[in-house]
Amino acid sequence: MVWSPAQYLKFEDERTRPARDLLAQVPDLPEGLAFDLGCGPGNSTELIRDRFPWTTLSGLDSDENMLLAAAKRLPGVSFEKADLAAWVPPAGASLFYGNAVFQWLPNHLTIFERLMKALASGGTLAVQMPDNLGEPSHLLMEETARSPAFAEAFAGKTIRRNPMPPPATYVECLVPWAARIEVWHTIYYHRLANAEAIVEWVKGTGLRPYLDTLPEDRRSAFLADYTDRIRAAYPATSDGKVLLRFPRFFIVAVKAG
């Protein structure tokens, strides 16, 4: 799957807000390297750099396009291509920060254990993950894919990502290594121009795997069908705009001494 920095950053302010909210709950860091895991085009990396300017910071991502955009945005920061499912973190890190990346990795609980073990005493694992699979924006992707017009193209394929376990599961996973654990949900209501803007939003993330599965000549028809469903699910308010409801799940765990 190829990601588009330009598509992702069409809604940079809205996408960066949860990254900022997550970082606001990260305490002061001990000495050690800091990592932005799944750094994307560098918008979250920039927040970390500004908050902790004295820390040696690296950004990791699996997508070349995102890494190129991040390096152009922050030429003084090191960026590296890495598969987080297999990446071995260095011991003694001060921060592992993951904004909207781990929902794509079915084994992320195991990854969290690995990251907690590698943290320095007093270091922090900070994670934000979209928890929006139950929202119309995502339910309608699957509904469109399974509709008669497109069912054959998606037959036998599982595009929809796995649902996240309950918060207690994350707490139980992190307890053996953490001196402090905070978990919470925040629901954002993004005021967007119209239904087409919602489609543009998800084209940069959740809709991408569906479009990549289709032949290029079928994608416009899929988008048209999906947009019609989105328009019905998100009626305009009195000013013509629509509200995109977007729940997100947050974790901040500080390593015990």
C-alpha positions as CSV (number, residue, x, y, z in Angstrom):
1,M,0.0,0.0,0.0
2,V,1.4,3.4,-1.1
3,W,0.6,6.4,1.0
4,S,0.3,10.0,-0.2
5,P,1.7,12.8,2.0
6,A,-0.2,15.4,0.0
7,Q,-3.5,13.6,0.5
8,Y,-2.8,13.0,4.2
9,L,-1.9,16.7,4.8
10,K,-5.1,18.0,3.2
11,F,-6.4,18.0,6.7
12,E,-3.2,18.7,8.6
13,D,-4.7,20.8,11.3
14,E,-7.4,18.2,12.1
15,R,-5.0,15.3,12.0
16,T,-2.4,17.0,14.1
17,R,-4.7,17.9,16.9
18,P,-4.8,14.4,18.5
19,A,-1.0,14.2,18.1
20,R,-0.8,17.5,20.0
21,D,-3.2,16.3,22.7
22,L,-1.2,13.1,23.1
23,L,2.1,14.9,23.5
24,A,0.6,17.2,26.1
25,Q,0.3,14.3,28.4
26,V,3.9,13.1,28.0
27,P,5.9,14.0,31.1
28,D,9.5,15.3,31.1
29,L,11.8,12.7,29.6
30,P,15.0,11.1,30.9
31,E,18.1,11.0,28.8
32,G,17.9,8.8,25.8
33,L,16.8,8.7,22.2
34,A,13.2,9.6,21.3
35,F,11.4,8.0,18.4
36,D,8.3,9.0,16.4
37,L,7.0,5.6,15.2
38,G,5.0,5.8,12.0
39,C,6.1,9.4,11.6
40,G,4.3,10.0,8.3
41,P,5.1,13.3,6.7
42,G,6.7,14.6,9.9
43,N,3.8,16.7,11.4
44,S,3.9,14.8,14.7
45,T,7.7,14.7,14.6
46,E,7.8,18.4,14.5
47,L,5.7,18.6,17.6
48,I,8.1,16.3,19.5
49,R,11.1,18.3,18.3
50,D,9.5,21.6,19.5
51,R,8.5,20.1,22.9
52,F,11.8,18.4,23.6
53,P,14.4,20.3,21.5
54,W,17.4,18.9,23.5
55,T,16.5,15.3,22.7
56,T,18.0,13.3,19.9
57,L,15.0,12.4,17.8
58,S,14.4,9.9,15.0
59,G,11.3,9.3,12.8
60,L,10.5,5.8,11.5
61,D,8.0,4.9,8.8
62,S,7.6,2.1,6.3
63,D,6.6,4.3,3.4
64,E,9.2,6.0,1.2
65,N,7.0,8.9,0.2
66,M,6.2,9.8,3.8
67,L,9.8,9.6,4.7
68,L,10.8,11.9,1.9
69,A,8.2,14.4,2.9
70,A,9.2,14.3,6.5
71,A,12.9,14.8,5.7
72,K,12.1,17.8,3.6
73,R,10.0,19.3,6.4
74,L,12.6,18.6,9.1
75,P,16.1,18.4,7.6
76,G,17.8,18.3,11.0
77,V,16.0,15.2,12.1
78,S,17.0,11.6,11.2
79,F,14.4,9.5,9.4
80,E,14.6,5.8,8.8
81,K,12.6,3.2,6.9
82,A,11.4,0.5,9.2
83,D,8.6,-2.1,9.6
84,L,7.4,-1.6,13.1
85,A,6.1,-5.2,13.3
86,A,9.7,-6.4,13.2
87,W,11.7,-3.4,14.4
88,V,14.0,-4.0,17.4
89,P,14.0,-0.9,19.6
90,P,17.3,0.2,21.2
91,A,17.6,-0.2,24.9
92,G,17.4,2.9,27.0
93,A,15.1,5.0,24.8
94,S,13.4,8.0,26.5
95,L,10.2,8.1,24.3
96,F,8.3,5.8,21.9
97,Y,5.6,8.0,20.4
98,G,3.1,6.5,17.9
99,N,0.3,8.7,16.5
100,A,-2.3,6.8,14.4
101,V,-0.1,4.0,13.3
102,F,-0.5,0.9,15.6
103,Q,-4.1,0.3,14.6
104,W,-2.7,-1.0,11.3
105,L,-0.6,-3.7,13.2
106,P,-2.7,-6.6,14.5
107,N,0.1,-7.6,16.9
108,H,0.6,-4.2,18.4
109,L,0.1,-5.5,22.0
110,T,3.2,-7.6,21.6
111,I,5.0,-4.6,20.1
112,F,4.0,-2.5,23.1
113,E,5.5,-5.1,25.4
114,R,8.7,-4.9,23.4
115,L,8.8,-1.1,23.5
116,M,8.1,-1.0,27.3
117,K,11.0,-3.3,27.9
118,A,13.3,-1.1,25.9
119,L,12.4,2.2,27.6
120,A,14.8,3.8,30.1
121,S,13.5,4.2,33.6
122,G,11.1,7.1,33.5
123,G,10.7,6.8,29.7
124,T,7.3,7.0,28.1
125,L,5.3,5.0,25.6
126,A,2.7,7.4,24.1
127,V,0.2,6.0,21.6
128,Q,-2.9,7.3,19.9
129,M,-5.1,5.1,17.7
130,P,-8.3,5.8,15.7
131,D,-11.2,3.9,17.2
132,N,-13.6,4.6,14.5
133,L,-14.4,1.3,12.9
134,G,-18.0,1.6,14.1
135,E,-18.5,5.0,12.5
136,P,-20.4,5.4,9.2
137,S,-17.2,6.6,7.5
138,H,-15.8,3.1,7.9
139,L,-18.9,0.9,7.9
140,L,-19.8,2.3,4.5
141,M,-16.4,1.4,3.0
142,E,-17.2,-2.2,3.7
143,E,-20.9,-1.9,2.7
144,T,-19.8,-0.5,-0.7
145,A,-17.1,-3.2,-1.1
146,R,-19.7,-5.9,-0.5
147,S,-22.4,-4.3,-2.7
148,P,-23.3,-6.2,-5.9
149,A,-21.3,-3.8,-8.1
150,F,-18.0,-4.6,-6.3
151,A,-18.4,-7.8,-4.4
152,E,-16.5,-9.9,-7.0
153,A,-13.4,-7.6,-6.7
154,F,-13.4,-8.1,-2.9
155,A,-14.4,-11.7,-2.7
156,G,-12.2,-13.7,-0.3
157,K,-10.3,-10.5,0.8
158,T,-10.3,-9.0,4.2
159,I,-9.6,-5.3,3.9
160,R,-11.2,-4.0,7.1
161,R,-8.7,-3.8,9.9
162,N,-9.1,-5.7,13.1
163,P,-11.1,-4.0,15.9
164,M,-9.2,-2.9,18.9
165,P,-9.5,-4.8,22.2
166,P,-11.0,-3.0,25.2
167,P,-8.9,-0.5,27.3
168,A,-8.5,-3.0,30.1
169,T,-6.6,-5.3,27.8
170,Y,-4.0,-2.5,27.2
171,V,-3.7,-1.8,30.9
172,E,-3.1,-5.5,31.7
173,C,-0.4,-5.6,28.9
174,L,1.5,-2.6,30.2
175,V,1.2,-3.1,34.0
176,P,4.2,-5.3,34.5
177,W,6.6,-2.5,33.3
178,A,4.8,0.7,34.1
179,A,4.9,3.0,37.1
180,R,2.0,5.0,35.6
181,I,-0.6,4.2,33.0
182,E,-3.2,6.6,31.6
183,V,-5.8,5.5,29.0
184,W,-8.7,7.5,27.6
185,H,-10.9,8.2,24.7
186,T,-11.5,11.5,23.0
187,I,-14.2,12.0,20.4
188,Y,-13.5,14.8,17.9
189,Y,-16.2,16.4,15.8
190,H,-14.5,17.9,12.7
191,R,-16.5,20.5,10.8
192,L,-15.8,19.7,7.1
193,A,-17.1,21.4,4.0
194,N,-19.3,18.7,2.7
195,A,-19.6,14.9,2.2
196,E,-16.9,15.0,-0.5
197,A,-14.5,16.4,2.1
198,I,-15.1,13.3,4.3
199,V,-14.3,11.2,1.3
200,E,-11.1,13.2,0.7
201,W,-10.2,12.7,4.4
202,V,-10.5,8.9,4.4
203,K,-8.8,8.6,1.0
204,G,-5.6,9.5,2.8
205,T,-6.0,6.6,5.3
206,G,-8.8,4.0,5.8
207,L,-10.1,4.1,2.2
208,R,-6.7,3.6,0.7
209,P,-6.6,-0.2,1.0
210,Y,-10.0,-0.5,-0.6
211,L,-9.0,1.6,-3.6
212,D,-5.7,-0.2,-3.9
213,T,-7.5,-3.5,-4.2
214,L,-9.5,-2.4,-7.2
215,P,-8.4,-2.0,-10.8
216,E,-7.7,1.6,-11.6
217,D,-10.7,1.8,-14.0
218,R,-13.1,0.8,-11.2
219,R,-11.9,3.2,-8.5
220,S,-14.0,6.3,-9.7
221,A,-17.2,4.2,-9.6
222,F,-16.4,2.9,-6.1
223,L,-15.7,6.5,-4.9
224,A,-19.0,7.7,-6.4
225,D,-21.0,4.9,-4.8
226,Y,-19.3,5.5,-1.4
227,T,-19.7,9.2,-1.6
228,D,-23.5,8.8,-2.1
229,R,-23.6,6.7,1.0
230,I,-21.5,9.2,3.0
231,R,-23.8,12.0,1.9
232,A,-26.8,10.2,3.3
233,A,-25.1,9.3,6.5
234,Y,-23.7,12.8,7.2
235,P,-26.4,15.4,6.6
236,A,-25.4,19.0,6.3
237,T,-25.9,21.4,9.2
238,S,-27.6,24.8,8.7
239,D,-24.4,26.3,7.4
240,G,-23.9,23.6,4.8
241,K,-21.0,21.9,6.6
242,V,-20.9,18.3,7.9
243,L,-19.7,16.9,11.2
244,L,-17.2,14.0,11.0
245,R,-17.4,12.2,14.4
246,F,-14.0,10.7,15.1
247,P,-13.3,8.7,18.3
248,R,-9.6,8.1,19.2
249,F,-8.0,6.0,21.9
250,F,-5.0,7.3,23.9
251,I,-2.3,5.5,26.0
252,V,0.5,7.1,28.0
253,A,2.6,4.6,30.0
254,V,5.7,5.6,32.0
255,K,8.4,3.0,32.6
256,A,9.0,2.0,36.3
257,G,12.4,2.5,37.9
